[in-house]
Amino acid sequence: MIHKGMKKVEICLVIFFVTFFLTKNVFAKIDYFLQGEELFNKKKFSESKFKFEKDIVFNPKSEKSYLYLAKIFKKEGNDKLQERNLNTVILLNPKNEEAIFLLTLLKIKKSDYKESEKLIKTFKKICKNLCEKEKELSKTLQGLQTK
């Protein structure tokens, strides 16, 4: 009888530890992003970059972390890494309005008119929250084309 009781205790302990470690890991994923966002809002970009990168290690499909990294690289003037992160966001979520908007601005900056027009058309189709930004994109593109 004691032997069966010990087995139940052992099983309960195993279940407890597995649950504890899985839960701890889930909260760690959330914490890195939230910590990164908080640091970003405080304009501590290099520290926030580290947190977003850490979040991506635990959650490779974290489109928000990639988006924030793109914003950081934009502030740092690193167009190549900004574009890489924006493309990753769009790969993960083709309807991410903010990523398409930022990528369009980057393509306009690089004078890639053909890709800019294509992105503006995509933006028009999918916009829900940032639709007023479409006029800004079109006006910026037209301004460059007339120069």
DSSP file (Angstrom, degrees, kcal/mol; ACC not computed):
  #  RESIDUE AA STRUCTURE BP1 BP2  ACC     N-H-->O    O-->H-N    N-H-->O    O-->H-N    TCO  KAPPA ALPHA  PHI   PSI    X-CA   Y-CA   Z-CA
    1    1 A M     >        0   0    0      0, 0.0     4,-1.8     0, 0.0     5,-0.1   0.000 360.0 360.0 360.0 -43.2    0.0    0.0    0.0
    2    2 A I  H  >  +     0   0    0      1,-0.2     4,-2.2     2,-0.2     5,-0.2   0.881 360.0  58.4 -63.6 -37.4    2.8    2.5    0.9
    3    3 A H  H  > S+     0   0    0      1,-0.2     4,-1.8     2,-0.2    -1,-0.2   0.900 105.8  47.8 -60.0 -43.2    4.5    1.7   -2.4
    4    4 A K  H  > S+     0   0    0      1,-0.2     4,-1.9     2,-0.2    -1,-0.2   0.880 110.6  52.5 -65.2 -39.0    1.4    2.8   -4.4
    5    5 A G  H  X S+     0   0    0     -4,-1.8     4,-1.9     1,-0.2    -2,-0.2   0.887 108.1  50.5 -63.8 -39.5    1.1    6.0   -2.4
    6    6 A M  H  X S+     0   0    0     -4,-2.2     4,-2.7     2,-0.2    -1,-0.2   0.877 107.3  54.5 -66.2 -38.2    4.8    6.8   -3.1
    7    7 A K  H  X S+     0   0    0     -4,-1.8     4,-2.5     1,-0.2    -1,-0.2   0.915 108.2  49.0 -61.6 -43.4    4.2    6.3   -6.8
    8    8 A K  H  X S+     0   0    0     -4,-1.9     4,-2.4     2,-0.2    -1,-0.2   0.895 111.4  49.4 -63.9 -40.3    1.3    8.8   -6.7
    9    9 A V  H  X S+     0   0    0     -4,-1.9     4,-2.6     2,-0.2    -2,-0.2   0.920 111.2  49.6 -64.4 -44.2    3.5   11.3   -4.9
   10   10 A E  H  X S+     0   0    0     -4,-2.7     4,-2.4     2,-0.2    -2,-0.2   0.921 111.7  48.1 -61.2 -43.9    6.3   10.8   -7.4
   11   11 A I  H  X S+     0   0    0     -4,-2.5     4,-2.6     2,-0.2    -2,-0.2   0.916 111.5  50.2 -63.5 -43.6    3.9   11.3  -10.3
   12   12 A C  H  X S+     0   0    0     -4,-2.4     4,-2.6     1,-0.2    -1,-0.2   0.905 110.7  49.8 -61.7 -41.9    2.4   14.4   -8.7
   13   13 A L  H  X S+     0   0    0     -4,-2.6     4,-2.6     2,-0.2     5,-0.2   0.910 110.9  49.1 -63.8 -41.8    5.9   15.9   -8.2
   14   14 A V  H  X S+     0   0    0     -4,-2.4     4,-2.5     2,-0.2     5,-0.2   0.937 112.5  47.8 -62.8 -46.2    6.8   15.2  -11.8
   15   15 A I  H  X S+     0   0    0     -4,-2.6     4,-2.6     1,-0.2     5,-0.2   0.916 111.8  51.1 -60.8 -43.6    3.6   16.9  -13.0
   16   16 A F  H  X S+     0   0    0     -4,-2.6     4,-2.7    -5,-0.2    -2,-0.2   0.938 112.5  44.7 -59.4 -49.4    4.2   19.8  -10.7
   17   17 A F  H  X S+     0   0    0     -4,-2.6     4,-2.5     2,-0.2     5,-0.2   0.895 113.8  49.2 -66.5 -40.4    7.8   20.4  -11.9
   18   18 A V  H  X S+     0   0    0     -4,-2.5     4,-2.4    -5,-0.2     5,-0.2   0.946 114.2  45.9 -63.1 -47.1    7.0   20.0  -15.6
   19   19 A T  H  X S+     0   0    0     -4,-2.6     4,-2.6    -5,-0.2     5,-0.2   0.913 112.5  51.7 -60.6 -43.9    4.1   22.4  -15.3
   20   20 A F  H  X S+     0   0    0     -4,-2.7     4,-2.5    -5,-0.2    -2,-0.2   0.930 112.7  43.7 -59.9 -48.7    6.3   24.9  -13.3
   21   21 A F  H  X S+     0   0    0     -4,-2.5     4,-2.0     2,-0.2    -1,-0.2   0.879 114.6  49.1 -69.3 -37.7    9.1   24.9  -15.9
   22   22 A L  H  X S+     0   0    0     -4,-2.4     4,-2.1    -5,-0.2    -2,-0.2   0.926 113.8  46.4 -66.5 -43.2    6.7   25.2  -18.9
   23   23 A T  H  X S+     0   0    0     -4,-2.6     4,-2.3    -5,-0.2     5,-0.2   0.914 111.2  51.9 -64.0 -43.4    4.8   28.0  -17.2
   24   24 A K  H  X S+     0   0    0     -4,-2.5     4,-1.8    -5,-0.2    -1,-0.2   0.900 109.8  49.7 -60.1 -41.6    8.0   29.8  -16.3
   25   25 A N  H  X S+     0   0    0     -4,-2.0     4,-1.8     2,-0.2    -1,-0.2   0.887 108.9  52.0 -66.1 -40.0    9.2   29.5  -19.9
   26   26 A V  H  X S+     0   0    0     -4,-2.1     4,-1.7     1,-0.2    -2,-0.2   0.924 111.2  47.0 -62.7 -44.6    5.9   30.9  -21.3
   27   27 A F  H  X S+     0   0    0     -4,-2.3     4,-2.8     1,-0.2    -1,-0.2   0.839 106.7  58.2 -67.6 -31.7    6.2   33.9  -19.0
   28   28 A A  H  X S+     0   0    0     -4,-1.8     4,-2.1    -5,-0.2    -1,-0.2   0.904 104.3  52.1 -62.5 -40.6    9.8   34.4  -19.9
   29   29 A K  H  X S+     0   0    0     -4,-1.8     4,-1.3     1,-0.2    -2,-0.2   0.934 113.0  43.7 -60.3 -46.7    8.7   34.8  -23.6
   30   30 A I  H  X S+     0   0    0     -4,-1.7     4,-2.4     1,-0.2     5,-0.2   0.912 110.5  56.0 -66.2 -43.2    6.2   37.4  -22.7
   31   31 A D  H  X S+     0   0    0     -4,-2.8     4,-3.1     1,-0.2     5,-0.3   0.888 102.3  54.5 -58.9 -43.4    8.6   39.2  -20.3
   32   32 A Y  H  X S+     0   0    0     -4,-2.1     4,-2.3     1,-0.2    -1,-0.2   0.919 111.8  44.1 -61.3 -43.7   11.3   39.8  -22.9
   33   33 A F  H  X S+     0   0    0     -4,-1.3     4,-2.8     2,-0.2     5,-0.2   0.956 116.0  46.4 -65.3 -48.5    8.9   41.5  -25.4
   34   34 A L  H  X S+     0   0    0     -4,-2.4     4,-2.3     1,-0.2    -2,-0.2   0.893 113.4  49.4 -62.4 -39.6    7.3   43.6  -22.7
   35   35 A Q  H  X S+     0   0    0     -4,-3.1     4,-2.4    -5,-0.2    -1,-0.2   0.916 112.1  48.9 -64.1 -42.1   10.6   44.6  -21.2
   36   36 A G  H  X S+     0   0    0     -4,-2.3     4,-2.5    -5,-0.3    -2,-0.2   0.904 110.9  49.6 -63.3 -42.4   11.9   45.5  -24.7
   37   37 A E  H  X S+     0   0    0     -4,-2.8     4,-2.4     2,-0.2    -1,-0.2   0.907 110.8  50.0 -63.5 -42.6    8.8   47.5  -25.4
   38   38 A E  H  X S+     0   0    0     -4,-2.3     4,-1.1    -5,-0.2    -2,-0.2   0.924 112.8  46.1 -62.4 -44.9    9.2   49.4  -22.2
   39   39 A L  H  <>S+     0   0    0     -4,-2.4     5,-2.8     1,-0.2     3,-0.2   0.882 110.9  53.7 -65.6 -38.4   12.8   50.2  -22.9
   40   40 A F  H ><5S+     0   0    0     -4,-2.5     3,-2.0     1,-0.2    -2,-0.2   0.925 106.5  51.7 -60.9 -45.2   12.0   51.2  -26.4
   41   41 A N  H 3<5S+     0   0    0     -4,-2.4    -1,-0.2     1,-0.3    -2,-0.2   0.760 107.8  52.6 -64.8 -24.2    9.4   53.7  -25.1
   42   42 A K  T 3<5S-     0   0    0     -4,-1.1    -1,-0.3    -3,-0.2    -2,-0.2   0.330 119.0-115.6 -89.8   6.4   12.1   55.1  -22.8
   43   43 A K  T < 5S+     0   0    0     -3,-2.0     2,-1.1     1,-0.2    -3,-0.2   0.760  72.7 138.2  63.4  28.3   14.3   55.5  -25.9
   44   44 A K     >< +     0   0    0     -5,-2.8     4,-2.4     1,-0.2     5,-0.2  -0.681  23.6 167.1 -98.1  76.2   16.8   53.0  -24.6
   45   45 A F  H  >  +     0   0    0     -2,-1.1     4,-2.6     1,-0.2    -1,-0.2   0.867  65.2  49.9 -69.3 -41.4   17.2   51.4  -28.0
   46   46 A S  H  > S+     0   0    0      1,-0.2     4,-1.5     2,-0.2    -1,-0.2   0.894 115.2  45.5 -67.6 -36.2   20.3   49.3  -27.6
   47   47 A E  H  > S+     0   0    0      2,-0.2     4,-1.6     1,-0.2    -2,-0.2   0.905 114.3  48.0 -69.7 -41.0   18.9   47.7  -24.4
   48   48 A S  H  X S+     0   0    0     -4,-2.4     4,-2.6     1,-0.2     5,-0.2   0.879 106.3  58.2 -68.0 -35.6   15.5   47.2  -26.0
   49   49 A K  H  X S+     0   0    0     -4,-2.6     4,-2.5     1,-0.2    -1,-0.2   0.920 105.1  51.2 -57.5 -43.9   17.1   45.6  -29.1
   50   50 A F  H  X S+     0   0    0     -4,-1.5     4,-2.0     1,-0.2    -1,-0.2   0.900 110.3  48.6 -60.7 -42.0   18.7   43.0  -26.8
   51   51 A K  H  X S+     0   0    0     -4,-1.6     4,-2.4     2,-0.2    -2,-0.2   0.900 111.6  48.8 -66.9 -40.9   15.3   42.2  -25.2
   52   52 A F  H  X S+     0   0    0     -4,-2.6     4,-2.1     2,-0.2    -2,-0.2   0.904 111.4  49.8 -66.2 -39.6   13.6   41.9  -28.6
   53   53 A E  H  X S+     0   0    0     -4,-2.5     4,-1.5    -5,-0.2    -1,-0.2   0.888 110.8  50.1 -64.1 -38.0   16.4   39.6  -29.9
   54   54 A K  H  X S+     0   0    0     -4,-2.0     4,-1.5    -5,-0.2    -2,-0.2   0.897 108.2  52.9 -65.8 -40.2   16.0   37.5  -26.8
   55   55 A D  H  X S+     0   0    0     -4,-2.4     4,-2.3     1,-0.2    -2,-0.2   0.897 106.8  53.1 -60.8 -39.7   12.3   37.3  -27.3
   56   56 A I  H  < S+     0   0    0     -4,-2.1    -1,-0.2     1,-0.2    -2,-0.2   0.837 102.3  58.7 -66.7 -32.6   12.9   36.1  -30.9
   57   57 A V  H  < S+     0   0    0     -4,-1.5    -1,-0.2     1,-0.2    -2,-0.2   0.927 116.8  33.4 -60.3 -43.5   15.2   33.3  -29.6
   58   58 A F  H  < S+     0   0    0     -4,-1.5    -2,-0.2     1,-0.3    -1,-0.2   0.736 135.2  27.2 -83.9 -23.8   12.3   32.0  -27.5
   59   59 A N    ><  -     0   0    0     -4,-2.3     3,-1.8    -5,-0.2    -1,-0.3  -0.672  64.6-179.2-140.9  80.8    9.6   32.9  -30.0
   60   60 A P  T 3  S+     0   0    0      0, 0.0    -4,-0.1     0, 0.0    -1,-0.1   0.647  82.7  57.9 -60.2 -15.7   10.9   33.0  -33.6
   61   61 A K  T 3   +     0   0    0      1,-0.0     2,-1.7    -5,-0.0     3,-0.2   0.072  68.4 131.2-101.5  24.2    7.5   34.0  -34.9
   62   62 A S    <>  +     0   0    0     -3,-1.8     4,-1.9     1,-0.2     3,-0.5  -0.573  30.2 178.5 -80.0  86.2    7.3   37.1  -32.8
   63   63 A E  H  > S+     0   0    0     -2,-1.7     4,-2.2     1,-0.2    -1,-0.2   0.834  77.5  57.9 -60.6 -32.2    6.3   39.6  -35.5
   64   64 A K  H  > S+     0   0    0      2,-0.2     4,-2.5     1,-0.2    -1,-0.2   0.894 104.6  50.1 -66.7 -38.6    6.1   42.4  -32.9
   65   65 A S  H  > S+     0   0    0     -3,-0.5     4,-2.3     2,-0.2    -1,-0.2   0.915 111.2  48.7 -65.6 -41.4    9.7   41.9  -31.9
   66   66 A Y  H  X S+     0   0    0     -4,-1.9     4,-2.2     2,-0.2    -2,-0.2   0.892 110.8  51.9 -62.9 -38.7   10.8   42.0  -35.5
   67   67 A L  H  X S+     0   0    0     -4,-2.2     4,-2.0     2,-0.2    -2,-0.2   0.922 110.3  47.2 -64.7 -44.3    8.8   45.2  -36.1
   68   68 A Y  H  X S+     0   0    0     -4,-2.5     4,-2.3     1,-0.2    -1,-0.2   0.890 110.1  53.3 -65.2 -38.0   10.4   46.9  -33.1
   69   69 A L  H  X S+     0   0    0     -4,-2.3     4,-2.7     1,-0.2    -1,-0.2   0.915 107.3  52.0 -61.7 -41.1   13.8   45.8  -34.3
   70   70 A A  H  X S+     0   0    0     -4,-2.2     4,-2.0     1,-0.2    -2,-0.2   0.907 109.1  50.1 -60.5 -41.2   13.0   47.4  -37.7
   71   71 A K  H  X S+     0   0    0     -4,-2.0     4,-2.1     2,-0.2    -1,-0.2   0.894 110.6  49.7 -64.5 -39.2   12.0   50.6  -35.9
   72   72 A I  H  X S+     0   0    0     -4,-2.3     4,-1.9     1,-0.2    -2,-0.2   0.934 110.9  48.6 -64.7 -45.7   15.3   50.6  -34.0
   73   73 A F  H  X>S+     0   0    0     -4,-2.7     5,-2.8     1,-0.2     4,-0.6   0.835 108.3  55.6 -65.3 -30.9   17.3   50.0  -37.1
   74   74 A K  H ><5S+     0   0    0     -4,-2.0     3,-1.0    -5,-0.2    -1,-0.2   0.938 108.4  47.4 -63.5 -45.9   15.4   52.9  -38.8
   75   75 A K  H 3<5S+     0   0    0     -4,-2.1    -2,-0.2     1,-0.3    -1,-0.2   0.841 112.6  49.7 -63.5 -33.2   16.5   55.2  -35.9
   76   76 A E  H 3<5S-     0   0    0     -4,-1.9    -1,-0.3    -5,-0.1    -2,-0.2   0.557 114.0-119.5 -81.9  -8.4   20.1   54.0  -36.3
   77   77 A G  T <<5 +     0   0    0     -3,-1.0     2,-1.2    -4,-0.6    -3,-0.2   0.715  65.9 142.5  77.0  21.1   20.0   54.6  -40.0
   78   78 A N     >< +     0   0    0     -5,-2.8     4,-2.1     1,-0.2    -1,-0.2  -0.715  20.6 173.7 -97.3  86.1   20.6   50.9  -40.8
   79   79 A D  H  > S+     0   0    0     -2,-1.2     4,-2.8     1,-0.2     5,-0.2   0.860  73.2  57.2 -61.9 -38.3   18.4   50.5  -43.9
   80   80 A K  H  > S+     0   0    0      1,-0.2     4,-2.1     2,-0.2    -1,-0.2   0.937 112.6  38.7 -62.2 -48.2   19.6   47.0  -44.7
   81   81 A L  H  > S+     0   0    0      2,-0.2     4,-2.2     1,-0.2    -1,-0.2   0.828 114.2  55.8 -73.9 -30.2   18.6   45.5  -41.2
   82   82 A Q  H  X S+     0   0    0     -4,-2.1     4,-2.5    -9,-0.2    -2,-0.2   0.955 110.7  44.7 -61.9 -48.6   15.5   47.6  -41.2
   83   83 A E  H  X S+     0   0    0     -4,-2.8     4,-2.7     1,-0.2     5,-0.2   0.902 111.1  53.5 -62.8 -41.9   14.4   46.1  -44.5
   84   84 A R  H  X S+     0   0    0     -4,-2.1     4,-1.6    -5,-0.2    -1,-0.2   0.923 112.3  44.0 -60.0 -45.0   15.4   42.6  -43.4
   85   85 A N  H  X S+     0   0    0     -4,-2.2     4,-2.2     2,-0.2    -1,-0.2   0.883 112.7  51.4 -70.2 -38.0   13.2   42.8  -40.2
   86   86 A L  H  X S+     0   0    0     -4,-2.5     4,-2.4     1,-0.2    -2,-0.2   0.909 109.2  50.9 -64.7 -40.5   10.3   44.4  -42.1
   87   87 A N  H  X S+     0   0    0     -4,-2.7     4,-2.1     1,-0.2    -1,-0.2   0.869 108.9  52.1 -63.5 -35.3   10.4   41.6  -44.7
   88   88 A T  H  X S+     0   0    0     -4,-1.6     4,-2.3    -5,-0.2    -2,-0.2   0.915 108.6  50.3 -66.1 -42.4   10.3   39.1  -41.8
   89   89 A V  H  X S+     0   0    0     -4,-2.2     4,-2.9     1,-0.2    -2,-0.2   0.942 112.5  46.7 -58.9 -47.2    7.3   40.8  -40.3
   90   90 A I  H  < S+     0   0    0     -4,-2.4    -1,-0.2     1,-0.2    -2,-0.2   0.845 110.1  53.4 -67.0 -33.4    5.5   40.7  -43.6
   91   91 A L  H  < S+     0   0    0     -4,-2.1    -1,-0.2    -5,-0.2    -2,-0.2   0.912 114.7  41.5 -64.2 -41.9    6.5   37.0  -44.1
   92   92 A L  H  < S+     0   0    0     -4,-2.3    -2,-0.2     1,-0.3    -1,-0.2   0.859 137.5  12.8 -72.8 -36.2    5.0   36.2  -40.7
   93   93 A N    ><  -     0   0    0     -4,-2.9     3,-1.9    -5,-0.2    -1,-0.3  -0.763  63.1-170.3-145.1  93.2    1.9   38.4  -41.3
   94   94 A P  T 3  S+     0   0    0      0, 0.0    -4,-0.1     0, 0.0    -3,-0.1   0.614  87.9  57.4 -61.8 -11.2    1.4   39.7  -44.8
   95   95 A K  T 3   +     0   0    0     -5,-0.0     2,-1.1     4,-0.0     3,-0.1   0.124  67.4 129.9-106.8  20.5   -1.4   42.0  -43.5
   96   96 A N    <>  -     0   0    0     -3,-1.9     4,-2.1     1,-0.2     5,-0.2  -0.649  40.4-166.7 -77.7 103.3    0.8   43.9  -41.0
   97   97 A E  H  > S+     0   0    0     -2,-1.1     4,-2.8     1,-0.2     5,-0.2   0.892  81.6  51.9 -60.0 -44.9   -0.1   47.5  -42.0
   98   98 A E  H  > S+     0   0    0      1,-0.2     4,-2.7     2,-0.2    -1,-0.2   0.896 109.9  48.9 -63.9 -40.3    2.7   49.1  -40.1
   99   99 A A  H  > S+     0   0    0      2,-0.2     4,-2.5     1,-0.2    -1,-0.2   0.910 113.0  47.3 -65.8 -42.0    5.4   46.9  -41.6
  100  100 A I  H  X S+     0   0    0     -4,-2.1     4,-2.3     2,-0.2    -2,-0.2   0.910 112.7  50.3 -65.9 -41.0    4.1   47.5  -45.1
  101  101 A F  H  X S+     0   0    0     -4,-2.8     4,-2.2     2,-0.2    -2,-0.2   0.947 113.6  44.1 -59.7 -50.1    3.9   51.3  -44.4
  102  102 A L  H  X S+     0   0    0     -4,-2.7     4,-2.1     1,-0.2    -2,-0.2   0.880 113.4  50.7 -65.5 -38.2    7.4   51.4  -43.1
  103  103 A L  H  X S+     0   0    0     -4,-2.5     4,-2.6     2,-0.2    -1,-0.2   0.880 108.8  52.6 -66.8 -36.9    8.8   49.2  -45.9
  104  104 A T  H  X S+     0   0    0     -4,-2.3     4,-2.5     2,-0.2    -2,-0.2   0.934 108.8  49.3 -63.0 -45.8    7.1   51.5  -48.5
  105  105 A L  H  X S+     0   0    0     -4,-2.2     4,-2.5     1,-0.2    -2,-0.2   0.908 111.8  49.5 -58.6 -41.7    8.7   54.6  -47.0
  106  106 A L  H  X S+     0   0    0     -4,-2.1     4,-1.9     2,-0.2    -2,-0.2   0.911 110.6  49.2 -64.6 -42.7   12.1   52.8  -47.1
  107  107 A K  H  <>S+     0   0    0     -4,-2.6     5,-3.0     2,-0.2    -2,-0.2   0.879 111.1  50.1 -65.7 -37.1   11.6   51.8  -50.7
  108  108 A I  H ><5S+     0   0    0     -4,-2.5     3,-1.7     3,-0.2    -2,-0.2   0.928 109.0  52.2 -64.1 -44.6   10.6   55.4  -51.6
  109  109 A K  H 3<5S+     0   0    0     -4,-2.5    -2,-0.2     1,-0.3    -1,-0.2   0.870 110.3  48.3 -57.5 -37.4   13.8   56.6  -49.8
  110  110 A K  T 3<5S-     0   0    0     -4,-1.9    -1,-0.3    -5,-0.1    -2,-0.2   0.384 115.7-118.7 -84.7   4.0   15.8   54.1  -51.9
  111  111 A S  T < 5 +     0   0    0     -3,-1.7     2,-1.3     1,-0.2    -3,-0.2   0.797  63.2 148.7  61.6  31.8   14.0   55.4  -55.1
  112  112 A D     >< +     0   0    0     -5,-3.0     4,-2.2     1,-0.2    -1,-0.2  -0.680  14.8 168.5 -93.6  80.1   12.6   51.9  -55.8
  113  113 A Y  H  >  +     0   0    0     -2,-1.3     4,-2.8     1,-0.2     5,-0.2   0.879  68.7  53.7 -65.7 -41.4    9.4   53.3  -57.4
  114  114 A K  H  > S+     0   0    0      1,-0.2     4,-1.9     2,-0.2    -1,-0.2   0.941 113.8  41.7 -60.8 -48.6    8.1   50.1  -58.9
  115  115 A E  H  > S+     0   0    0      2,-0.2     4,-2.5     1,-0.2    -1,-0.2   0.864 113.0  55.5 -67.3 -35.5    8.3   48.3  -55.5
  116  116 A S  H  X S+     0   0    0     -4,-2.2     4,-2.4     2,-0.2    -2,-0.2   0.931 108.2  47.5 -62.6 -46.0    6.9   51.3  -53.8
  117  117 A E  H  X S+     0   0    0     -4,-2.8     4,-2.2     1,-0.2    -1,-0.2   0.909 111.8  50.8 -61.2 -42.2    3.8   51.4  -56.1
  118  118 A K  H  X S+     0   0    0     -4,-1.9     4,-2.1    -5,-0.2    -1,-0.2   0.920 111.7  47.2 -61.1 -45.0    3.3   47.7  -55.5
  119  119 A L  H  X S+     0   0    0     -4,-2.5     4,-2.8     1,-0.2    -2,-0.2   0.867 109.1  54.1 -67.0 -36.5    3.5   48.1  -51.7
  120  120 A I  H  X S+     0   0    0     -4,-2.4     4,-2.4     2,-0.2    -1,-0.2   0.912 108.3  49.8 -64.0 -41.3    1.0   51.1  -51.8
  121  121 A K  H  X S+     0   0    0     -4,-2.2     4,-1.7     2,-0.2    -2,-0.2   0.918 112.5  47.2 -61.7 -43.3   -1.5   48.9  -53.7
  122  122 A T  H  X S+     0   0    0     -4,-2.1     4,-1.9     1,-0.2    -2,-0.2   0.921 110.6  52.6 -62.5 -43.3   -1.1   46.2  -51.2
  123  123 A F  H  X S+     0   0    0     -4,-2.8     4,-1.9     1,-0.2    -2,-0.2   0.903 107.0  52.2 -59.4 -43.5   -1.5   48.7  -48.4
  124  124 A K  H  < S+     0   0    0     -4,-2.4    -1,-0.2     1,-0.2    -2,-0.2   0.885 110.3  49.7 -60.3 -39.6   -4.7   50.0  -49.9
  125  125 A K  H  < S+     0   0    0     -4,-1.7    -1,-0.2     1,-0.2    -2,-0.2   0.863 121.4  30.3 -68.6 -36.8   -6.1   46.5  -50.0
  126  126 A I  H  < S+     0   0    0     -4,-1.9    -2,-0.2    -5,-0.1    -1,-0.2   0.566  85.1 123.2-104.5  -9.0   -5.4   45.5  -46.4
  127  127 A C     <  +     0   0    0     -4,-1.9   -31,-0.0    -5,-0.2    -4,-0.0  -0.258  12.6 146.7 -65.3 139.5   -5.5   48.7  -44.4
  128  128 A K  S    S+     0   0    0      0, 0.0    -1,-0.2     0, 0.0     3,-0.0   0.503  79.9  20.4-131.9 -40.6   -7.9   48.9  -41.5
  129  129 A N  S    S+     0   0    0      1,-0.1     3,-0.2     2,-0.1    -2,-0.1   0.706 127.4  41.0-108.4 -27.3   -6.2   51.1  -39.0
  130  130 A L    >   +     0   0    0      1,-0.2     3,-2.0    -7,-0.1     4,-0.4   0.017  69.3 126.7-113.4  27.3   -3.7   53.2  -40.9
  131  131 A C  T >   +     0   0    0      1,-0.3     3,-1.6     2,-0.2     4,-0.5   0.812  67.6  63.5 -59.6 -32.4   -5.7   54.0  -44.0
  132  132 A E  T 3> S+     0   0    0      1,-0.3     4,-0.7    -3,-0.2     3,-0.5   0.733  92.6  66.2 -64.6 -19.9   -5.1   57.7  -43.7
  133  133 A K  H <> S+     0   0    0     -3,-2.0     4,-2.1     1,-0.2    -1,-0.3   0.676  82.5  76.1 -74.4 -17.8   -1.4   57.0  -44.2
  134  134 A E  H <> S+     0   0    0     -3,-1.6     4,-2.6    -4,-0.4    -1,-0.2   0.894  92.2  52.0 -62.5 -40.0   -2.0   55.9  -47.8
  135  135 A K  H  > S+     0   0    0     -3,-0.5     4,-2.7    -4,-0.5    -1,-0.2   0.896 108.0  52.5 -62.4 -39.7   -2.4   59.4  -49.0
  136  136 A E  H  X S+     0   0    0     -4,-0.7     4,-2.4     2,-0.2    -1,-0.2   0.917 110.5  47.7 -61.4 -43.6    0.9   60.3  -47.4
  137  137 A L  H  X S+     0   0    0     -4,-2.1     4,-2.6     2,-0.2    -2,-0.2   0.942 113.9  45.8 -63.2 -47.9    2.7   57.4  -49.2
  138  138 A S  H  X S+     0   0    0     -4,-2.6     4,-2.7     1,-0.2    -2,-0.2   0.911 113.7  49.1 -63.0 -42.6    1.2   58.3  -52.6
  139  139 A K  H  X S+     0   0    0     -4,-2.7     4,-2.3    -5,-0.2    -1,-0.2   0.905 111.9  48.7 -64.3 -42.1    2.0   62.0  -52.1
  140  140 A T  H  X S+     0   0    0     -4,-2.4     4,-1.6    -5,-0.2    -2,-0.2   0.914 113.2  47.7 -63.8 -43.6    5.6   61.2  -51.1
  141  141 A L  H  X S+     0   0    0     -4,-2.6     4,-2.0     1,-0.2    -2,-0.2   0.919 112.6  48.3 -64.4 -43.9    6.0   58.9  -54.1
  142  142 A Q  H  X S+     0   0    0     -4,-2.7     4,-1.8     1,-0.2    -2,-0.2   0.888 107.6  56.3 -63.3 -39.4    4.5   61.5  -56.5
  143  143 A G  H  < S+     0   0    0     -4,-2.3     4,-0.5     1,-0.2    -1,-0.2   0.871 110.2  44.7 -60.8 -37.8    6.8   64.2  -55.1
  144  144 A L  H >< S+     0   0    0     -4,-1.6     3,-0.6     1,-0.2    -1,-0.2   0.856 110.0  54.5 -74.7 -35.2    9.9   62.1  -55.9
  145  145 A Q  H 3< S+     0   0    0     -4,-2.0    -2,-0.2     1,-0.2    -1,-0.2   0.808 106.0  52.4 -70.2 -28.7    8.7   61.1  -59.3
  146  146 A T  T 3<        0   0    0     -4,-1.8    -1,-0.2     1,-0.2    -2,-0.2   0.633 360.0 360.0 -82.2 -13.2    8.2   64.8  -60.4
  147  147 A K    <         0   0    0     -3,-0.6    -1,-0.2    -4,-0.5    -2,-0.1   0.482 360.0 360.0 -75.7 360.0   11.7   65.8  -59.3
